[in-house]
Amino acid sequence: MNTIFHKIINKEIPSQIEYEDDNFIVIHDISPQAPIHLLIIPKIFIATINDISNNQLYIMSQMLKIVQILAVKLQVDQTGYRLIMNCNPDGGQTVYYIHMHFLAGKQLNSHFG
């Protein structure tokens, strides 16, 4: 499979990179839903949350550590942020490559609880 995220990771498509290490790339969303809207993308391909194997669960903890780093770097650790992961069509997933949305920079609608 060759998704848009594969192309971003391989630098075939330009993107505004906020953070990158050996295992993840974090880019600015091209259609932001908040003043800060980042996509946290693992460099290992997994299509959906349902496809994460037991030996890949570490990816989720690494992703949450990156969230903490970003929150401090972007100075929203105290004011707050929202994290979203979509899974399959009814969950709103449009790119079949797991990723997490990081939204911040304003008070977000609280209809999610």
Secondary structure in CASP SS format (residue, H / E / C, confidence):
PFRMAT SS
TARGET T0000
AUTHOR 0000-0000-0000
METHOD secondary structure of the structure
MODEL  1
M C 1.00
N C 1.00
T C 1.00
I H 1.00
F H 1.00
H H 1.00
K H 1.00
I H 1.00
I H 1.00
N C 1.00
K C 1.00
E C 1.00
I C 1.00
P C 1.00
S C 1.00
Q C 1.00
I E 1.00
E E 1.00
Y E 1.00
E E 1.00
D C 1.00
D C 1.00
N C 1.00
F E 1.00
I E 1.00
V E 1.00
I E 1.00
H E 1.00
D C 1.00
I C 1.00
S C 1.00
P C 1.00
Q C 1.00
A C 1.00
P C 1.00
I E 1.00
H E 1.00
L E 1.00
L E 1.00
I E 1.00
I E 1.00
P E 1.00
K C 1.00
I C 1.00
F C 1.00
I C 1.00
A C 1.00
T C 1.00
I H 1.00
N H 1.00
D H 1.00
I C 1.00
S C 1.00
N H 1.00
N H 1.00
Q H 1.00
L C 1.00
Y H 1.00
I H 1.00
M H 1.00
S H 1.00
Q H 1.00
M H 1.00
L H 1.00
K H 1.00
I H 1.00
V H 1.00
Q H 1.00
I H 1.00
L H 1.00
A H 1.00
V H 1.00
K H 1.00
L C 1.00
Q C 1.00
V C 1.00
D C 1.00
Q C 1.00
T C 1.00
G C 1.00
Y E 1.00
R E 1.00
L E 1.00
I E 1.00
M C 1.00
N C 1.00
C C 1.00
N C 1.00
P H 1.00
D H 1.00
G H 1.00
G C 1.00
Q C 1.00
T C 1.00
V C 1.00
Y C 1.00
Y C 1.00
I C 1.00
H C 1.00
M E 1.00
H E 1.00
F E 1.00
L E 1.00
A E 1.00
G C 1.00
K C 1.00
Q C 1.00
L C 1.00
N C 1.00
S C 1.00
H C 1.00
F C 1.00
G C 1.00
END
